[in-house]
Amino acid sequence: MRIVFDIGGSVLVPDDPDIDFIKAIAYELVKISEDHEVAVVVGGGRVSRKYIQAAKEFTPNETFKDYIGIHITRANAMLLIAALGEKAYPFIIQDFRKAWEVIQLKKIPIMGGTHPGHTTDAVAALLAEYLQADLLVVVTNVDGVYDSDPRKNPNAKKLDRITVDQLVEIAMQAESKAGGSGVVDALAAKFIQRGKIKTYIVGKKDAYHLFDVVKGKHNGTVVEP
């Protein structure tokens, strides 16, 4: 299989880099790459949001602030490259075509953000579409898709299996609410829908066992194309 992993920045670097988790996920990715083709996109997470919030004190330029976030995603990606060692391509990939070339070299391409206006979720979905990946695995700080925000609603119900149309609907509803956020943003959900990409959305606990996750053994949400 060809698999794209979308690893949230808040999972990799909650406030400070989670060294044990980075080591664990690097081990799992190397193990998976022995039997599958692997590409990874890394997010900026909480650290990125802190920098963007600080930048609001100095500039109203949203594109400029997006570029700040992109730089943070790439710093996080460099940490993962270091952890993967020889198995990773040693430089941040910024182009989907280059990611394809790196896969042909039997290396793991690592990406961060690419362009202003796109989250790394959207980048991962586009990369999966371009590579015609068999599977997209989204690793987030919530252990799947819920019918409402579990951080705000203790009675929120986790959805074990949904269609991509449902994912788009849930993502759009989350973004329509003030301060709302979902496990996957609406743009990424629409790219997943367009590319007809099978997707697993899993939490940090499952990510320690990515080798099992790609076999369908996880407690997250399966998104059927």
C-alpha positions as CSV (number, residue, x, y, z in Angstrom):
1,M,0.0,0.0,0.0
2,R,0.9,3.6,-0.4
3,I,0.1,5.5,2.9
4,V,0.1,9.2,3.8
5,F,0.3,10.0,7.5
6,D,-1.0,13.4,8.7
7,I,0.6,14.0,12.2
8,G,-0.8,16.9,14.2
9,G,1.7,19.3,15.6
10,S,-0.1,19.3,19.0
11,V,0.5,15.5,19.2
12,L,4.1,15.8,18.3
13,V,4.9,19.0,20.2
14,P,2.2,19.6,22.8
15,D,4.1,22.5,24.4
16,D,7.6,21.0,24.3
17,P,8.7,18.2,21.9
18,D,7.4,14.9,23.2
19,I,10.6,13.0,22.8
20,D,9.3,9.6,23.7
21,F,6.4,9.9,21.3
22,I,8.6,11.1,18.5
23,K,10.9,8.1,19.0
24,A,7.9,5.7,19.1
25,I,6.2,7.1,16.0
26,A,9.5,7.1,14.1
27,Y,10.0,3.4,15.0
28,E,6.5,2.6,13.8
29,L,6.9,4.5,10.5
30,V,10.2,2.8,9.7
31,K,8.6,-0.6,10.4
32,I,5.6,0.2,8.2
33,S,7.9,1.4,5.4
34,E,9.5,-2.0,5.1
35,D,6.3,-3.3,3.5
36,H,4.6,-0.1,2.3
37,E,5.3,3.2,0.7
38,V,5.1,6.0,3.3
39,A,4.8,9.8,3.1
40,V,4.3,12.1,6.1
41,V,2.9,15.6,6.7
42,V,3.5,17.3,10.0
43,G,1.4,20.1,11.5
44,G,2.3,23.1,13.6
45,G,-0.2,22.6,16.5
46,R,-0.3,24.7,19.6
47,V,3.2,26.2,19.1
48,S,2.2,27.5,15.7
49,R,-1.0,29.1,17.1
50,K,1.0,30.8,19.8
51,Y,3.3,32.4,17.3
52,I,0.4,33.4,15.1
53,Q,-1.4,34.9,18.1
54,A,1.8,36.9,19.0
55,A,2.1,38.2,15.5
56,K,-1.4,39.7,15.7
57,E,0.2,42.3,18.0
58,F,2.4,43.5,15.1
59,T,0.6,42.9,11.8
60,P,-2.9,42.4,10.5
61,N,-1.5,40.5,7.5
62,E,-3.1,37.1,7.5
63,T,-0.8,35.7,4.7
64,F,2.3,36.8,6.7
65,K,0.9,35.0,9.8
66,D,0.3,31.9,7.6
67,Y,3.9,31.9,6.7
68,I,4.9,32.0,10.3
69,G,2.8,28.9,10.9
70,I,4.3,27.2,7.9
71,H,7.8,27.7,9.3
72,I,6.7,26.1,12.6
73,T,5.3,23.1,10.8
74,R,8.7,22.6,9.1
75,A,10.6,22.9,12.3
76,N,8.4,20.1,13.7
77,A,9.0,18.1,10.5
78,M,12.7,18.5,10.9
79,L,12.4,16.8,14.4
80,L,10.7,13.8,12.8
81,I,13.4,13.7,10.0
82,A,16.1,13.6,12.7
83,A,14.2,10.8,14.6
84,L,13.8,8.7,11.4
85,G,17.5,8.9,10.5
86,E,18.6,7.3,7.3
87,K,15.1,6.2,6.4
88,A,13.9,9.8,5.9
89,Y,14.8,12.1,3.0
90,P,17.1,14.6,4.8
91,F,15.3,17.8,3.6
92,I,11.8,19.1,4.0
93,I,9.7,18.4,0.9
94,Q,7.8,21.3,-0.4
95,D,6.3,19.9,-3.6
96,F,4.1,16.9,-4.2
97,R,6.0,15.8,-7.3
98,K,9.2,15.8,-5.3
99,A,7.5,13.6,-2.6
100,W,6.7,11.1,-5.4
101,E,10.4,11.1,-6.5
102,V,11.6,10.5,-2.9
103,I,9.2,7.6,-2.6
104,Q,10.9,6.0,-5.7
105,L,14.2,6.3,-3.8
106,K,12.7,4.1,-1.0
107,K,12.9,7.0,1.4
108,I,10.2,8.7,3.5
109,P,9.3,12.2,2.3
110,I,8.4,14.6,5.2
111,M,6.4,17.7,4.5
112,G,5.1,20.6,6.6
113,G,2.9,23.4,5.4
114,T,3.2,24.5,1.8
115,H,1.1,27.6,1.0
116,P,-0.8,30.2,2.9
117,G,-4.5,29.4,3.3
118,H,-3.9,25.7,3.5
119,T,-3.7,23.7,6.8
120,T,-1.5,20.7,7.0
121,D,-4.6,18.6,7.0
122,A,-5.4,20.0,3.6
123,V,-1.8,19.4,2.5
124,A,-1.9,15.8,3.6
125,A,-5.2,15.2,1.8
126,L,-3.9,16.8,-1.4
127,L,-0.7,14.7,-1.1
128,A,-2.7,11.6,-0.7
129,E,-4.8,12.5,-3.8
130,Y,-1.7,13.3,-5.9
131,L,0.1,10.1,-4.9
132,Q,-3.1,8.1,-5.4
133,A,-2.6,6.8,-1.9
134,D,-4.5,3.7,-0.7
135,L,-4.9,5.2,2.8
136,L,-4.7,8.5,4.7
137,V,-4.0,8.2,8.5
138,V,-4.8,11.4,10.4
139,V,-3.2,11.5,13.9
140,T,-4.8,14.1,16.1
141,N,-5.3,15.1,19.7
142,V,-8.8,13.7,19.7
143,D,-9.3,9.9,19.3
144,G,-11.7,10.1,16.4
145,V,-14.6,12.0,14.9
146,Y,-17.4,12.8,17.4
147,D,-21.0,14.1,16.7
148,S,-20.0,17.2,18.8
149,D,-16.8,18.6,20.4
150,P,-15.9,16.1,23.2
151,R,-13.8,18.8,24.8
152,K,-16.9,20.9,25.4
153,N,-19.7,18.2,25.5
154,P,-19.1,15.3,27.9
155,N,-22.0,13.4,26.2
156,A,-20.5,13.6,22.7
157,K,-20.6,10.3,20.9
158,K,-17.7,9.0,18.9
159,L,-18.5,7.8,15.4
160,D,-16.6,4.5,14.6
161,R,-17.4,4.6,10.9
162,I,-18.7,7.4,8.7
163,T,-18.9,8.3,5.0
164,V,-16.8,11.1,3.6
165,D,-20.0,13.1,2.9
166,Q,-20.7,12.9,6.7
167,L,-17.1,14.1,7.4
168,V,-17.5,17.1,5.2
169,E,-20.8,18.0,6.9
170,I,-19.3,17.6,10.4
171,A,-16.2,19.6,9.5
172,M,-18.3,22.5,8.0
173,Q,-20.6,22.5,11.0
174,A,-17.6,22.8,13.4
175,E,-16.1,25.7,11.4
176,S,-19.4,27.6,11.3
177,K,-19.4,28.0,15.1
178,A,-17.5,30.8,16.7
179,G,-14.1,29.4,17.9
180,G,-15.1,26.0,16.5
181,S,-12.6,23.4,15.4
182,G,-12.8,19.9,14.2
183,V,-10.4,17.0,13.9
184,V,-10.2,17.7,10.2
185,D,-10.9,21.1,8.7
186,A,-13.5,21.6,6.0
187,L,-11.1,22.2,3.1
188,A,-9.2,19.0,3.9
189,A,-12.5,17.1,4.2
190,K,-13.5,18.3,0.8
191,F,-10.2,17.1,-0.7
192,I,-10.6,13.7,0.9
193,Q,-14.1,13.6,-0.6
194,R,-12.8,14.7,-4.1
195,G,-10.0,12.2,-4.0
196,K,-12.2,9.3,-2.7
197,I,-9.5,8.6,-0.1
198,K,-10.0,6.0,2.6
199,T,-9.1,7.7,5.8
200,Y,-8.5,6.6,9.4
201,I,-8.7,9.4,12.1
202,V,-6.9,8.3,15.3
203,G,-5.7,9.7,18.6
204,K,-2.3,9.8,20.1
205,K,-2.8,6.5,22.0
206,D,-3.4,4.6,18.8
207,A,-0.4,6.4,17.1
208,Y,2.0,4.5,19.4
209,H,0.8,1.4,17.4
210,L,0.7,2.7,13.8
211,F,1.8,-0.7,12.5
212,D,-1.6,-2.0,13.8
213,V,-3.5,1.1,12.7
214,V,-2.7,0.6,9.0
215,K,-4.2,-2.9,9.4
216,G,-7.4,-1.4,10.6
217,K,-6.8,-2.2,14.3
218,H,-7.5,1.0,16.1
219,N,-10.1,2.8,18.2
220,G,-10.5,5.8,15.9
221,T,-12.9,6.6,13.1
222,V,-12.9,5.0,9.6
223,V,-14.0,7.4,6.9
224,E,-15.2,5.5,3.8
225,P,-14.9,7.2,0.4
